[in-house]
Amino acid sequence: MSKDDMLSQEEIDALLNGQNEESKPTTSENTSPPLEDILSSMEVDAIGELGNISFGSSATTLSTILNQKVEITTPTVGIVSNQQLVDEFPTPHVAVVVEYTQGFEGLNLFIIKSYDAAVIADLMLGGDGTNPNEELGEIQLSAVQEAMNQMMGSAATSMSSVFDKKIDISPPETLVIDVKTGEGMEYVPNEDSFVKASFQLKVGNLIDSAIMQLMPVDFAKDYVDQLLNSGSKTSEVQPNEEVQQASQPSSEPAVDHHDNSDTQESTKESQSLGHNSQNKQLINSVESAQFSSFDDSPKISSKENHNLDLLMDIPLNVSVELGRTRKSIKEILELNTGSILELDKLAGEPVDILINNQLIAKGEVVVIDENFGVRVTDILNKSDRLKKLR
């Protein structure tokens, strides 16, 4: 190496300083606050357990409508900032917007990959899910929306049982969101951070992916607060009941604990008389006990009879239902003359008798003079039939 090719000390120092600057870790502005700063460990566990319960029932529902084995695992709970959404969802995803209308207030977003949504749509439309149409059109999104509607309805029912109150949601809305371009982002709540519950979703051998639930932090806190504090009212009532019981006078006669034998004897006599009088009262109560009638057909009041007389000549539609089944659009279009539809009734089971689409009786099919008829085998009483017709 010639002298001209050698580096000066200043050049060497400059290179070393450059390497040191490159070796320093770069900090990203898109960072979320630590989970423990937002939620306690108990709140995290509660969110995970609630997700496990609600999506457990949802998995059963989805398995039924897709005719595939569906597994949804216990979620992993974390925090994601609004700025991090572009890193979480770098490509277009399908979002399901769920608004709670009763029991809770707020929006939740359930986000799945576009391919997974295409597979679900293909299964809903009668395909086998192996060659889905990844160009999600209106029909595909409607199919996914129906599947999610069934799932979220099942989840709301489970939550109603857990919280012991009515929880209801509006029909979910399904759309494609693209964080980079801003498409569909108007449906994302304007929050600094979200609680993210990430579930593993498996549908047969077709899907092994993730489905994520995004909740505003305030919604998540209210969600778990109502669960964790649901038993506080019961615990508050018990001491009050004990105070009331303690303040009530005792039914037993008070005994003066002196050594006076006469007092003790008179006390025993009064106790004996008290017991005898109680026994007599019990005997009288048993002798005068009245039992309600066991008539299964409650009598109709005279007012109802009068009103019923005015309606006697109104015709009603009577229909007999042999059974039902559920078919996809594809299967319906493939029906031809001679096709056989298998119903949900077994051979020999009673058929349903409906009046204005209200079930009021069951019966068995008979043939009368070359015509079909139904022999009634079980029917509601008159009062219940009137209620059905109101």
C-alpha positions in Angstrom: 0.0 0.0 0.0 1.4 3.4 -1.0 1.6 6.3 1.3 -1.1 8.0 -0.8 -3.5 5.1 -0.2 -3.1 5.3 3.6 -5.9 7.0 5.6 -5.2 10.0 7.8 -6.1 9.9 11.5 -8.9 12.3 11.0 -10.5 10.0 8.3 -10.1 7.0 10.6 -11.8 8.9 13.5 -14.6 9.9 11.1 -15.2 6.3 10.0 -15.2 5.1 13.6 -17.7 7.8 14.7 -19.9 6.8 11.8 -20.0 3.2 12.8 -20.8 4.1 16.4 -23.8 6.2 15.3 -25.1 3.4 13.0 -24.7 0.9 15.9 -26.9 2.9 18.1 -30.5 1.5 18.3 -33.1 3.6 16.6 -36.2 4.4 18.5 -39.6 4.2 16.8 -42.2 6.9 17.4 -44.9 4.3 16.9 -44.7 2.8 20.3 -47.5 1.9 22.6 -47.5 2.4 26.4 -46.6 -0.6 28.5 -49.5 -3.0 29.2 -49.1 -2.7 33.0 -49.5 1.1 32.8 -53.0 0.6 31.3 -54.4 -2.6 32.8 -53.7 -4.5 36.0 -52.9 -8.2 35.8 -56.3 -9.0 37.2 -58.0 -6.9 34.4 -55.8 -8.7 31.8 -56.9 -12.1 33.1 -60.6 -11.0 33.2 -60.4 -9.8 29.5 -58.8 -13.1 28.5 -61.5 -15.2 30.4 -64.4 -13.1 29.0 -62.9 -13.6 25.5 -62.5 -17.3 26.1 -66.2 -17.6 27.2 -67.7 -15.5 24.4 -65.6 -16.9 21.6 -66.1 -20.4 22.9 -69.8 -20.3 22.1 -69.0 -18.4 18.8 -66.7 -21.2 17.7 -69.6 -23.7 18.1 -71.9 -21.4 16.1 -69.4 -20.9 13.3 -68.7 -24.7 13.2 -72.4 -25.3 12.6 -72.9 -22.8 9.8 -69.6 -23.6 8.0 -69.8 -27.4 8.5 -66.2 -27.4 9.6 -64.4 -28.0 12.8 -63.7 -24.5 14.3 -61.3 -23.8 17.2 -60.7 -20.4 18.8 -58.0 -20.2 21.5 -57.8 -18.2 24.6 -56.7 -14.7 23.6 -53.4 -12.9 24.2 -54.1 -9.4 25.6 -52.0 -6.4 24.8 -52.0 -2.7 24.0 -51.7 -1.1 20.6 -51.4 2.6 19.8 -53.3 4.2 17.0 -50.0 4.9 15.2 -49.1 1.2 15.4 -52.1 0.1 13.4 -50.2 0.5 10.2 -47.6 -2.0 11.5 -50.3 -4.4 12.8 -52.2 -4.3 9.5 -49.8 -3.5 6.7 -52.1 -5.0 4.1 -55.9 -4.6 3.6 -57.9 -6.6 6.2 -61.6 -7.2 6.7 -63.1 -5.5 9.7 -66.3 -6.3 11.5 -67.8 -3.3 13.4 -69.9 -4.3 16.4 -71.8 -1.7 18.3 -73.2 -2.6 21.8 -76.7 -1.2 22.1 -77.7 -2.6 25.5 -75.6 -3.6 28.6 -72.5 -1.7 27.4 -71.9 1.3 25.3 -69.2 1.6 22.6 -67.7 0.0 19.4 -65.6 -3.1 19.0 -63.6 -4.0 15.9 -63.0 -7.6 14.9 -60.3 -7.8 12.3 -59.4 -10.8 10.1 -57.1 -11.3 7.1 -58.7 -10.9 3.7 -57.8 -14.4 2.7 -59.4 -15.9 5.8 -62.6 -13.8 5.1 -62.6 -15.1 1.5 -62.4 -18.7 2.8 -65.3 -18.1 5.2 -67.3 -16.4 2.4 -66.7 -19.4 0.0 -67.9 -21.8 2.6 -71.0 -19.7 3.3 -71.8 -19.6 -0.4 -71.6 -23.4 -0.8 -67.9 -23.9 -1.8 -65.3 -26.1 -0.2 -63.0 -23.2 0.8 -60.0 -24.5 -1.2 -60.2 -22.0 -4.0 -61.8 -18.8 -2.5 -62.4 -15.6 -4.5 -60.0 -13.2 -2.9 -61.5 -10.3 -4.6 -64.1 -9.6 -1.9 -67.1 -8.2 -3.6 -70.5 -7.3 -2.1 -71.7 -10.9 -2.1 -68.6 -12.2 -0.3 -68.7 -9.4 2.3 -72.4 -10.1 2.9 -71.6 -13.7 3.5 -68.9 -12.9 6.0 -71.2 -10.4 7.7 -73.9 -13.1 8.1 -71.3 -15.5 9.7 -70.1 -12.8 12.0 -73.6 -11.8 12.9 -74.3 -15.4 14.0 -71.0 -15.5 16.0 -71.5 -12.1 17.7 -75.1 -13.0 18.6 -74.0 -16.1 20.3 -71.2 -14.2 22.1 -73.7 -11.6 23.3 -76.0 -14.4 24.7 -73.0 -15.9 26.6 -72.1 -12.5 28.0 -75.7 -11.9 29.1 -75.4 -15.1 31.2 -72.0 -14.0 32.7 -73.1 -10.5 33.6 -76.6 -11.6 34.5 -78.2 -8.8 32.4 -79.4 -8.2 28.9 -76.5 -7.5 26.5 -77.4 -6.8 22.9 -75.6 -5.6 19.8 -76.6 -4.0 16.5 -76.2 -6.1 13.3 -72.4 -6.1 12.6 -71.1 -4.1 9.6 -68.4 -5.7 7.5 -65.9 -3.7 5.4 -62.4 -3.7 4.1 -59.9 -1.4 5.8 -56.6 -0.3 4.5 -54.6 1.6 7.1 -52.0 2.9 4.6 -54.6 4.5 2.3 -57.1 5.3 5.0 -59.9 3.2 3.4 -62.5 2.3 6.0 -60.6 4.1 8.8 -63.6 6.3 9.5 -65.1 3.3 11.4 -62.0 3.0 13.7 -62.7 5.0 17.0 -60.5 8.0 17.4 -58.5 6.7 20.4 -54.9 7.0 21.3 -54.6 3.4 22.3 -56.6 0.2 22.1 -56.8 -3.0 24.0 -56.0 -5.8 21.6 -57.2 -9.4 22.2 -55.6 -11.7 19.7 -57.2 -15.1 19.1 -55.9 -18.0 17.1 -58.6 -19.1 14.6 -58.6 -22.6 13.1 -61.2 -23.7 10.6 -60.7 -27.3 9.5 -57.6 -27.5 7.4 -58.4 -24.3 5.6 -57.6 -21.5 8.1 -54.9 -21.3 10.8 -54.6 -17.6 11.4 -55.4 -14.8 13.9 -58.5 -12.8 14.6 -58.1 -9.7 16.6 -60.5 -7.7 18.7 -59.8 -4.0 19.3 -61.5 -2.3 22.2 -61.2 1.3 23.4 -59.4 1.4 26.7 -62.4 2.9 28.5 -64.7 0.2 27.1 -62.4 -2.6 28.2 -62.1 -1.1 31.7 -65.8 -0.8 32.1 -66.1 -4.3 30.7 -64.0 -5.9 33.4 -65.1 -3.5 36.2 -68.7 -4.7 35.9 -67.5 -8.3 36.0 -65.1 -7.9 38.9 -67.6 -5.9 41.0 -70.7 -7.8 40.1 -70.7 -9.6 43.5 -70.2 -6.5 45.6 -74.0 -5.8 45.9 -74.6 -9.3 47.3 -71.9 -9.0 49.9 -73.3 -5.6 51.0 -76.8 -7.0 51.6 -75.7 -9.8 53.9 -74.5 -7.7 56.8 -77.8 -5.7 56.7 -79.8 -8.8 56.8 -77.8 -10.0 59.8 -78.5 -6.7 61.6 -82.2 -7.0 60.9 -82.3 -10.5 62.2 -80.4 -9.5 65.3 -82.8 -6.6 66.0 -85.9 -8.8 65.7 -87.3 -10.0 69.1 -86.8 -13.6 69.9 -89.9 -15.8 69.7 -88.7 -17.9 72.6 -89.7 -16.8 76.2 -86.9 -15.1 78.1 -85.6 -17.1 81.1 -84.4 -15.4 84.3 -81.4 -17.3 85.4 -82.0 -17.3 89.2 -81.9 -20.1 91.6 -85.5 -19.7 92.5 -87.1 -23.1 91.8 -90.6 -21.7 91.6 -89.6 -19.3 88.8 -87.9 -22.2 86.9 -91.0 -24.4 87.3 -93.3 -21.6 86.2 -91.1 -21.0 83.2 -91.1 -24.7 82.3 -94.9 -24.7 82.5 -95.2 -21.6 80.3 -92.8 -23.1 77.8 -94.9 -26.3 77.8 -98.1 -24.4 77.3 -96.4 -22.4 74.5 -95.4 -25.6 72.7 -98.8 -27.1 73.1 -100.5 -24.0 71.7 -98.0 -24.1 68.8 -98.8 -27.8 68.1 -102.6 -27.0 68.1 -102.0 -24.1 65.7 -100.0 -26.5 63.4 -102.8 -29.1 63.6 -105.4 -26.5 62.7 -103.3 -25.2 59.9 -103.0 -28.7 58.4 -106.7 -29.4 58.8 -107.6 -26.1 57.1 -105.1 -26.4 54.3 -106.5 -25.6 50.8 -105.0 -27.1 47.7 -105.2 -25.6 44.2 -107.0 -27.3 41.4 -105.0 -29.6 39.2 -107.0 -28.7 36.1 -104.6 -28.2 33.2 -107.1 -26.1 31.3 -107.4 -22.7 33.0 -110.9 -21.2 32.7 -111.4 -18.3 30.3 -112.9 -15.2 32.0 -116.3 -14.0 30.9 -114.8 -10.8 29.4 -112.4 -12.9 27.3 -115.4 -15.1 26.3 -117.4 -12.1 25.2 -114.4 -10.7 23.1 -113.8 -14.2 21.7 -117.4 -14.4 20.5 -116.9 -11.3 18.4 -113.9 -12.9 16.6 -115.3 -16.4 16.1 -115.9 -15.9 12.3 -112.4 -14.6 11.5 -110.6 -17.1 9.3 -107.0 -18.2 10.3 -104.3 -19.9 8.3 -103.6 -23.4 9.5 -100.4 -25.1 8.2 -98.7 -28.4 9.0 -94.9 -28.5 8.9 -93.3 -31.8 8.2 -89.8 -30.5 8.9 -87.1 -28.1 7.9 -83.6 -28.0 6.5 -80.9 -25.4 5.6 -79.2 -25.3 2.2 -76.7 -23.0 0.7 -77.4 -20.9 -2.4 -75.3 -23.2 -4.5 -77.2 -26.3 -3.3 -80.5 -24.7 -4.0 -79.5 -23.8 -7.5 -78.4 -27.4 -8.1 -81.9 -28.8 -7.2 -83.6 -30.6 -10.0 -86.7 -32.7 -10.5 -86.3 -35.8 -8.5 -83.9 -34.2 -5.9 -84.4 -35.3 -2.3 -84.3 -32.9 0.6 -83.4 -34.5 3.9 -85.4 -32.8 6.7 -84.6 -32.4 10.4 -87.4 -34.7 11.5 -87.1 -38.5 12.0 -89.5 -40.9 10.5 -92.5 -41.3 12.8 -91.9 -38.0 14.7 -95.0 -35.8 15.2 -95.5 -33.0 12.7 -96.0 -29.3 13.8 -99.4 -27.7 13.5 -99.2 -23.9 13.2 -101.9 -21.2 13.3 -100.7 -18.0 11.6 -97.2 -19.4 11.9 -97.6 -19.9 15.7 -97.0 -23.5 17.0 -100.1 -24.6 18.9 -100.2 -28.4 18.5 -98.5 -31.6 17.3 -100.0 -34.5 15.4 -99.5 -37.5 13.2 -100.3 -37.7 9.5 -103.2 -39.8 8.4 -105.0 -40.4 5.0 -108.7 -39.7 4.8 -110.5 -40.5 1.6 -107.4 -40.1 -0.5 -106.6 -36.8 1.2 -103.9 -36.2 3.8 -105.0 -35.2 7.3 -103.5 -34.7 10.7 -104.6 -36.3 13.9 -103.9 -34.0 16.9 -101.8 -35.8 19.5 -100.7 -32.9 21.7 -102.2 -29.4 21.9 -102.0 -26.3 24.1 -104.9 -25.4 26.4 -107.4 -22.7 25.3 -105.8 -20.0 27.4 -102.3 -20.6 25.9 -103.8 -20.8 22.4 -105.4 -17.4 22.8 -102.1 -15.9 23.9 -100.5 -17.4 20.8 -103.1 -15.7 18.6 -102.8 -12.2 20.1 
